[in-house]
Amino acid sequence: DEYQWKGPFYFIQGADPQFGLMKAWAVGDTDNGDNEWGEEIKLTEQAVQAINKLNPKPKFFVLCGDLIHGMPGTQWRKDQEQDLKSVLKNTDQEIPLVFVSGNHDIGNTPTRETIDNYCKNWGDDYFSFWVGGVFFLVLNSQLYFDSSKCPELKQAQDVWLSEQLAVAEKHKCKHVIVFQHIPLFLRKPDEDHDYFNLEKSVRQEIMEKFHKAGIKAVFSGHYHRNAGGSYRGLEMVVSSAIGCQLGEDPHGLRVVVVTEEKIVHRYYSLNELSSQGIEKELLDMLATQN
């Protein structure tokens, strides 16, 4: 049923609630300073309340990684996960939650064990789903960043991705949209590699594959600031965090409207979304073609 286009819809993208980072960042100890996350709890509660009030309802709410700050094996991790789940349980039952794995969720150099652990807690580390004729792919970007301890898992995701892109072509879907934690790039497709993007040769290969498959947009987080650019018709959208901000952006969420022709998005601060909801211009796009 969801293979068919049924008219415009929208979803909400959030990233990096990262329970524990605000305290760790404030005290300058990102390895062990994450023993408080009351601030992040409040912000994520505000995000959930803002989403629950929206009318019409979004088709889903995707969280693009770094759900918590505590790396695998660290002291506060279990408590952070528990508290995040408690907050997210209050999301309207009719709004599905989609989770994307980030480097703090499975480690900078993931292993089979850290990935299995994540899957037990949050669901698969990569998967696909359909919404009204649009095909969504959730990827484990950590396997592109450093798969040295689990090369067979990277290979499995690569094989799976090729199969999924073949499925997308066969069904002639309206759009293909990708979610991953680490951006392909922040502003320019040929920018230098650093902590916040993927290594150049890896990036180039993925961008080409996505371009050939007609993928319109990749949504990610990780940067804790808003950024983005494009590569041959593929838009790279980098959204700032629900939690700790590393730049000048407000804590916020991105509203993404999908119409037959295009994908339109806007980043809202939590305060803005809570008090005013979605602006008329975007709501009109949802209404026009139904």
Secondary structure, DSSP 8 states (H G I E B T S, - for coil): -TTS--S-EEEEEE----BTHHHHHHHT-TTT--S--HHHHHHHHHHHHHHHH-SS--S-EEE-S--BS--TT-TTHHHHHHHHHHHHTTS-TTS-EEE---HHHH-SS--HHHHHHHHHHH--SSEEEEETTEEEEE--THHHH--TT-HHHHHHHHHHHHHHHHHHHHHT-SEEEEE-SS-S-SS-TT----TTS--HHHHHHHHHHHHHTT--EEEE-SSSS-EEEEETTEEEEE---SS--SSS--SEEEEEEE-SS-EEEEEEEHHHHHHH-S-HHHHHHHHHT-
